[in-house]
């Protein structure tokens, strides 16, 4: 198990994710806010349905998506490459019909247990990420332990805009951004802007962005994990230490 009292280094000498977590002297956050895509929800089905709609293989779609991420581009840049004569906005309704929204099968296996453990330990749990408003009802239907939930469409602003994190502070009823640990897979949308706003951060290295992005010089998340299995224990140790 990783130890939050050890020296910070999100990567070892070979560039792999480090197994030790930073030495943390600040008070532990009392609120844990989770991004949604690739943190709670495995988005494999999302991209597979897009590939089906566009008439290409899931592998080809994934390859172009990976290239876009590696180049620092938005996922929307995939569509002009794989289907230059198609407007994806015209296919969104059909995509949603085939996708069917968030389902229990889309939850990462460690999510429910992690949220239950955090709730039992007395942490406040917030679910908030860049999603359309219809996803809120789908999240609620999954019956995940939480105290607050909101999408970017409901908040009226998307990450990485600092206004998103300001709205999150209000949603979580925090008096200081440092009371919140934001858990996200993306450096550009999650870790960097949350840290800049004064939140504690946990970089969850899974999914396309978590695997392909790197930390810029000078940015060190408070925690760097490859799954949520250890998060509740790490936060408990941080709070009690």
C-alpha positions as CSV (number, residue, x, y, z in Angstrom):
1,X,0.0,0.0,0.0
2,X,1.2,3.5,-0.8
3,X,2.2,5.7,2.2
4,X,1.2,9.4,2.1
5,X,4.0,10.2,4.6
6,X,6.8,9.4,2.1
7,X,8.7,11.9,-0.1
8,X,6.9,13.1,-3.2
9,X,7.6,11.7,-6.7
10,X,4.7,10.8,-9.1
11,X,7.2,8.8,-11.2
12,X,10.2,6.6,-10.5
13,X,13.6,6.9,-12.2
14,X,12.3,4.9,-15.2
15,X,9.3,7.2,-15.7
16,X,6.8,4.7,-14.3
17,X,4.2,5.8,-11.7
18,X,5.7,5.9,-8.3
19,X,4.5,3.7,-5.5
20,X,5.1,6.3,-2.8
21,X,3.0,9.3,-2.1
22,X,4.0,12.8,-1.0
23,X,4.8,13.9,2.5
24,X,1.7,15.9,3.4
25,X,1.8,18.4,6.2
26,X,-1.4,20.3,5.4
27,X,-4.7,19.2,7.1
28,X,-6.5,16.5,5.3
29,X,-9.4,17.5,3.1
30,X,-12.9,16.7,4.4
31,X,-14.5,16.6,1.0
32,X,-13.6,14.2,-1.9
33,X,-14.9,15.3,-5.3
34,X,-14.7,12.9,-8.1
35,X,-14.6,13.6,-11.9
36,X,-16.9,11.2,-13.7
37,X,-15.5,9.9,-17.0
38,X,-12.6,7.4,-16.5
39,X,-12.7,8.0,-12.8
40,X,-16.1,6.5,-12.0
41,X,-17.3,5.5,-15.4
42,X,-15.3,3.4,-17.9
43,X,-16.0,5.1,-21.2
44,X,-15.2,2.2,-23.4
45,X,-18.8,1.8,-24.5
46,X,-19.0,5.6,-25.3
47,X,-16.2,5.3,-27.8
48,X,-17.3,2.0,-29.2
49,X,-20.7,3.3,-30.1
50,X,-19.2,6.3,-31.8
51,X,-17.0,4.0,-33.8
52,X,-20.0,1.9,-34.8
53,X,-22.0,5.0,-35.9
54,X,-19.1,6.3,-38.0
55,X,-18.5,2.9,-39.6
56,X,-14.9,2.4,-38.4
57,X,-13.4,-0.2,-36.0
58,X,-13.2,0.6,-32.3
59,X,-9.4,0.0,-32.6
60,X,-9.1,2.7,-35.3
61,X,-11.2,5.2,-33.3
62,X,-9.1,4.4,-30.2
63,X,-5.8,4.9,-32.1
64,X,-6.8,8.3,-33.4
65,X,-8.1,9.3,-30.0
66,X,-4.8,8.3,-28.4
67,X,-2.9,10.4,-31.0
68,X,-5.1,13.4,-30.4
69,X,-4.5,13.1,-26.6
70,X,-0.8,12.7,-27.1
71,X,-0.7,15.9,-29.2
72,X,-2.6,17.8,-26.6
73,X,-5.8,18.1,-28.8
74,X,-9.4,17.7,-27.7
75,X,-11.3,14.5,-28.3
76,X,-13.5,16.4,-30.8
77,X,-10.5,16.5,-33.1
78,X,-11.0,12.8,-33.7
79,X,-14.1,13.2,-35.8
80,X,-12.7,15.3,-38.7
81,X,-9.9,12.6,-39.1
82,X,-12.1,9.5,-39.0
83,X,-15.2,10.9,-40.6
84,X,-14.5,14.2,-42.3
85,X,-17.9,14.5,-44.0
86,X,-19.9,13.8,-40.9
87,X,-21.2,16.3,-38.3
88,X,-21.1,14.4,-35.0
89,X,-23.7,16.8,-33.5
90,X,-26.2,15.4,-35.9
91,X,-25.5,11.9,-34.6
92,X,-25.6,12.7,-30.9
93,X,-29.3,11.7,-30.4
94,X,-28.7,8.4,-32.2
95,X,-25.5,7.9,-30.2
96,X,-27.4,8.4,-26.9
97,X,-30.1,6.0,-28.0
98,X,-27.6,3.2,-28.7
99,X,-25.5,4.0,-25.7
100,X,-28.4,4.1,-23.3
101,X,-26.6,6.2,-20.7
102,X,-24.5,5.2,-17.7
103,X,-25.2,1.6,-16.6
104,X,-23.9,-0.5,-13.7
105,X,-21.6,-2.4,-16.2
106,X,-19.8,0.9,-16.9
107,X,-18.7,1.5,-13.3
108,X,-15.1,0.7,-12.6
109,X,-14.9,-2.2,-10.2
110,X,-13.4,-0.1,-7.3
111,X,-15.8,2.7,-7.4
112,X,-18.7,1.6,-5.2
113,X,-16.5,0.2,-2.4
114,X,-14.3,3.4,-2.4
115,X,-17.4,5.7,-2.1
116,X,-18.9,3.5,0.6
117,X,-15.6,3.5,2.6
118,X,-15.2,7.3,2.3
119,X,-18.8,7.8,3.5
120,X,-18.3,5.5,6.4
121,X,-15.1,7.4,7.4
122,X,-17.1,10.6,7.5
123,X,-15.8,12.2,4.3
124,X,-18.2,14.2,2.2
125,X,-18.4,12.8,-1.3
126,X,-19.2,14.9,-4.4
127,X,-19.6,13.7,-8.0
128,X,-18.9,16.5,-10.5
129,X,-17.4,16.5,-14.0
130,X,-17.8,17.7,-17.6
131,X,-21.1,15.9,-18.6
132,X,-24.5,16.8,-20.0
133,X,-27.2,17.3,-17.5
134,X,-29.0,14.1,-18.4
135,X,-26.1,12.2,-16.8
136,X,-27.2,13.3,-13.3
137,X,-30.3,11.1,-13.3
138,X,-28.3,8.2,-14.7
139,X,-25.7,8.6,-11.9
140,X,-28.5,8.7,-9.3
141,X,-30.0,5.6,-10.7
142,X,-26.7,3.8,-10.0
143,X,-27.3,4.5,-6.3
144,X,-23.7,5.5,-5.5
145,X,-22.9,6.8,-2.0
146,X,-22.6,10.5,-2.3
147,X,-23.6,13.8,-0.8
148,X,-23.8,16.1,-3.8
149,X,-23.8,15.6,-7.6
150,X,-23.7,18.0,-10.5
151,X,-22.6,18.1,-14.1
152,X,-20.9,20.9,-15.9
153,X,-24.1,21.7,-17.9
154,X,-26.0,22.1,-14.6
155,X,-23.2,24.3,-13.2
156,X,-23.1,26.4,-16.4
157,X,-19.3,26.0,-16.9
158,X,-16.9,23.4,-18.0
159,X,-13.4,22.4,-16.8
160,X,-10.7,23.6,-17.0
161,X,-12.4,27.0,-16.4
162,X,-11.7,28.1,-12.9
163,X,-15.4,29.0,-12.5
164,X,-16.1,25.3,-12.5
165,X,-14.0,24.8,-9.4
166,X,-15.6,27.9,-7.8
167,X,-19.0,26.4,-8.5
168,X,-17.8,23.1,-7.0
169,X,-16.7,24.9,-3.8
170,X,-20.2,26.2,-3.5
171,X,-21.8,22.9,-4.4
172,X,-19.8,21.1,-1.7
173,X,-20.5,23.8,0.9
174,X,-16.8,24.3,1.5
175,X,-15.4,27.4,3.1
176,X,-11.9,26.9,1.5
177,X,-10.9,25.1,-1.7
178,X,-8.2,23.3,0.3
179,X,-11.0,21.4,2.1
180,X,-11.6,19.5,-1.2
181,X,-9.5,16.8,-2.8
182,X,-10.4,16.6,-6.5
183,X,-9.9,13.2,-8.1
184,X,-9.4,13.3,-11.8
185,X,-7.7,11.4,-14.7
186,X,-6.7,14.4,-16.7
187,X,-3.8,16.7,-16.0
188,X,-5.1,19.5,-18.1
189,X,-8.7,19.4,-17.1
190,X,-8.5,18.2,-13.5
191,X,-5.2,18.2,-11.7
192,X,-3.6,21.4,-13.0
193,X,-6.7,23.7,-12.7
194,X,-7.9,22.2,-9.4
195,X,-4.5,22.8,-7.9
196,X,-4.3,26.3,-9.3
197,X,-7.7,27.0,-7.6
198,X,-6.3,25.8,-4.3
199,X,-7.7,22.3,-4.0
200,X,-5.8,19.2,-3.0
201,X,-5.5,16.9,-6.0
202,X,-5.4,13.2,-6.8
203,X,-4.3,12.1,-10.2
204,X,-5.9,8.8,-11.2
205,X,-3.8,7.3,-13.9
206,X,-6.3,5.3,-15.8
207,X,-8.2,5.7,-19.1
208,X,-6.7,7.3,-22.2
209,X,-5.8,10.7,-20.7
210,X,-4.5,9.2,-17.5
211,X,-2.2,6.9,-19.4
212,X,-1.0,9.3,-22.0
213,X,-0.6,12.6,-20.3
214,X,2.4,13.7,-18.3
215,X,2.7,16.2,-15.5
216,X,4.3,19.5,-16.4
217,X,7.3,20.6,-14.5
218,X,6.4,22.0,-11.1
219,X,3.1,20.3,-10.7
220,X,2.9,17.5,-8.1
221,X,-0.5,16.1,-7.1
222,X,-1.0,15.3,-3.5
223,X,-1.8,11.7,-4.5
224,X,-1.0,9.7,-7.6
225,X,-2.9,6.4,-8.0
226,X,-3.7,3.8,-10.6
227,X,-7.0,2.9,-9.0
228,X,-9.4,3.9,-6.1
229,X,-8.7,0.9,-4.0
230,X,-6.3,2.6,-1.6
231,X,-7.8,6.1,-1.6
232,X,-10.0,5.8,1.5
233,X,-7.1,4.3,3.6
234,X,-4.7,7.0,2.4
235,X,-7.1,9.8,3.3
236,X,-7.8,8.2,6.7
237,X,-4.1,8.0,7.4
238,X,-3.6,11.6,6.2
239,X,-6.4,12.8,8.5
240,X,-5.2,10.8,11.5
241,X,-1.5,11.5,11.0
